Structure formats: C-alpha cells, structure tokens
C-alpha cells in the first residue's frame, strides 16, 4: 500500500491539542505533515481554560469530535494516518469505519459502546460521566489526574504535567460514547490497518481492555496489531520515553 505523508493527531478527554506539541515537532522532523486540531470547545491555553470555561465546551459530544476530524480530513490532499489517544482512540476507530483514514493508531483507547469495560474503568471515569452532576463539565483535581493519568510520575513531574495539560471536559463526550449507537465499532467489515497500543500501568484503560477491543475485529483480510508498553501510564504520550512510542508507530506504518 502507498503510505501517506500526512498525520492527524487527535487528543482525548481531559487534555487538549497542546498535549501533542512535542509529537508534532518530532513527526515533522521525520518528514510528515502533521495536524493537531483541537476538539470543539477545547482550543486555548490549558491554564486559561481551567480559569474560564470555553463557551462551546458543554455543547460538544463524541459525535462532534469525530465529525470535526472527518471534516478536516476532507480538506486534505490524501487520507492521513490518524493517531488518537484515550477517547480519541475510539474516534480513530470511527474514522476507519467512515473510510477517512489510510491507517489508524489507538493509544490507550476508550472502548466502543459494544465492548464492555472493566469495573476499574467505570470507577475511575465515573466522576467525568456522572449523570447526576449539577455541572455539564468536569474538571479533574490534581489528585484525580495523579491517579488516572500520572501514576508512574514523580511528585514534581505530576505537578508540572497537571499545570501543562489539564483542562475541563464536556460530560457530553463520555456520555455519548456510552449511549449513542454511533459509538459502536463495526468489527465485522473489512477495514484499513489498525494498531492498538496500551500502557501496562494504565489506570483508566488497562492493557487487558486494549487487547479485548483489538480482538473483536473479525475480518481475516484486514490487519489489526497490538503493542503493550509495559511500564507506561495513561500519560503514555507525555511521560518520559514517548519518543519510543512514536518511533514504534512510524515503523509499524512504514512496514505495512
């Protein structure tokens, strides 16, 4: 297959496009054209977003996230390699279903509606989904991020990471992944190659869930691969050694 020289990096929940800054630089140095769009209602400096909620944030659902990326892809000269982290891991599965990508990489990806997560996942993400909450957005505390994202980091690294990436999140996004039929993955049909990457120390989506999602694909002529990085947390794209993850992706893609 011919390889695209275009990459679209899609950010997950609880962070925004600034979480891809170093990846964008790194991949551009490798000769790729890289796009890092903010999901609707997520653009801006994370510290400013924590202080003042973006007016479009609570209107944004999972369908909006996917269609925002699809709209961008439709303007590009070629179908890109799409890479998504966390909720955006599911988003890139949907982009594959929609025929928008040359290949896709789901990093610590959220499960589709038709894959049941373990109780540990439900427990840690419940505060962000809470159907009884008075606010339509969720802003995780430092303690929540430390447990959910930064569990492999030192205390100093945890504080710096929170300051750098933490943003409020629309509850509508997570709720739509649970409730909308759009959030089902089409496991039975032929598809472009997909790589699932998991972190062995991921406290939100454990590696067993990553393997479970990948194992649902049924078309024997379509490629699905899995790679688990044993000591990585949900912050796999930001913690030390993220370059190894990026290099693994590029090597996988170039050898398709």
N, C-alpha and C positions, 0 to 999 in steps of 0.2 A: 504493500500500500504506500502511496505517496504521503509524505509527512508534512503537516502544516508547520509553518514557522510562526504561527500566531498562538498565543496562550491567553486564556481568560482565567483570572484568579477570582474566585467567589468567596467572600467572607461569610462566616457563620453568625450565630446569635451571640450577643453579649460583647461583641467587638465590632469594629467597622473596617473600612478599606485600608486604614493606616496600619493594620496588622500585617499587611502584605508588602510594606515598603521595602524591606530588605530583600524579599523574594523577587520583587520586580527588578531591582537593580541587578541582582545576581543572574536572573534569567536573561535579561537584556544583554549582559556581558557575554552570554553564551550564544548570542545572535538571534534571539527571539524578539518579536514584537509583543509586548505584554500589556494587557488591560486589567485594571483593578477597580472595577466600578463599585461605588457604594450602593448598598441596597437602599430602596426608597426610605427616606426619613432617617438616614444614618450618616449623611455627609457632614464633615466638620472635624474639629479637634476634639478628641475624647474628653478632655477636661472641661471644655466648653459645653459639650453635650450632657455631661453629668450635672453641670450647673443649671442648664436651661434645656428643657426637653424640646427636641425638634418638633415643629408643628405637624409634620406629616407622619411622625413615628407610629402613633397608635392606630393609624389608618392602614398600616402595612401588614399584609398577611403573607403566607408562604407562596400562594399563587402569584402575588405581586412580585416577590423576589425572583421567581423563575421566569416570569414573562418579561421582567425588566432586563434580564440577561439575554433572553431569546431575542428581544428587540435590538439589543446591541449587536448580537451575532449577525443578525440580518443585514447590518450595515457593513460588515467586514468582507474583504475580498475572498476569503476562504473560511471553511469551517475550522474552528480552533480546537486545540487541546484544551479541555476545561478541567480545572482543578478546584475542588471545593472542600472546605473544612467544616466539620460538625454538621449543623443543619444544611449547609451548602453541599455537603457530601450527598445528601438526598437530592438537593437541587440539581446536581450534575447528573444523577441518575435520570431525573425527569428530562433534562436536556438531551440525553441519549434517546429516551423514549420519543421525544419530539423530533428527532433527526437533525439536531442542531450542532452536533459535535463530531469531530474526527475521532476522538477518543476521550475518555473521562477518567479522572482520578478522584476517588472519595477518600479523604483523610479523616480518620476518626468520625466517620459519617453517622448521621442520625438514621434510625430505621424508617423505612416506608410504613405507611399505615397498615399494610398487610404483612408486617413482621413484628411479632410481639417482643418488646424489650424486657430485660430482667427487672426485678423489683428494685435493685440498686439504682438503675437508671431512673425509674419513676420517682424514687425517693429524692434524688438529688436535683432533678429538674422541676419537681412539683412547685416550688416557690415561684418559678417563672411562668408556670401554666395556670396556677390557682384560679379556678373558675369562680371563686367567691371573693376574690380580691377587690378592694374598692377602687384601685387604680388600674388603668388599661396598659400600664407599662411596669416593668420590673427593673430595678437597679440593684444588682448584687452587692452585698457588703464585701469588705476585704476578706472576712472570714469565709464567706461563700466561695469567692474566687480561689482562695487558698486551698480549699477542699476540692473544688470542682475542676479547676484548671491547673493550679500551680503546685500540686502536691510533691513534685520532685525538685522544687527550687529551694534555695536557701532563704531565710527570712528577708535578707536585704534584696535578693532577686524578686521575691514575691511583691514587696512594696513597690519596686521600680516597675514591675510588669503591670500591676494594677493601675498605677498612675498613667502608664503609657497607652493601655488598650481598653480599659473597662468603659463600657457605655451602657445607657439604659436600653432596654429591649421591649419591643411590642409583644404583648402576650398573644396577640392575634396570630403571629407566625407559628409559634409552637402549637397553639390550639388547632390551627388548620392542618398541621401535619398529623394530628390525631383524628380529626373529624371529617375532613374532606376526601372524597373519592379520588380527587386529583392527586392526592399524596400516596396513592398506591403505585408500586413499581410494576412494570409489565415484564414479568420474569419469563414468560413463555416465548416471546417473539425474538427473531434474530436481531442482533444489535452490534454496534461498534465496540471495540475493545474497552474494557473497564478494569482498572486496578483499584483494589481496596487496600488501604494502608491503615493499620491500627497501632495504638500505643499500648505496650504491655502493662503500663501503670495508669491507664486512662480510667479515671473515676466516674466519668459520665457514660461513655460508651465503651465497655470493656472489649478486649480482643475477641472474646467468645461471640459477642454480638456482631462484630465486623465479619467474622468467619461465617456466621449464620446468614447474614444478608447476602454475602457473595455466593453461598451455597444454594440459594434459592433460584438462581438462573438456570434455565433448563435447555437452552438451545446448544446442541453439541458442536455446532459450527461457529459459535461466537465465543470470543476469548474473554475469560474472567480470571484475574490473578489476585493473589492476596500476599501481602507482606506485613509482618508484625515486627515493629521495633521495640525490643523487649523492655527497655528502661524508660520509655517515653510516656509523658502525661498527655492530657488533653491539650496542653500547650505545646504540642509537638512541633508546630510551625514557628514557634518563637523561642523555645528553650535552646540551650547550647547544643550544637550538633545538627541544627535544622538543615544545614547545607548537605549533609549526607542523605537526608530525605529527598531534597530537591534533586540531587545527583541520581538517586535511585530512580526517580520518576523519569528523568530525561533519558537514562539508559534504557529503561523499560520501553519508553515510547519509540526511541530510535531503533530498537530491535524488533518492533512489531513486523 
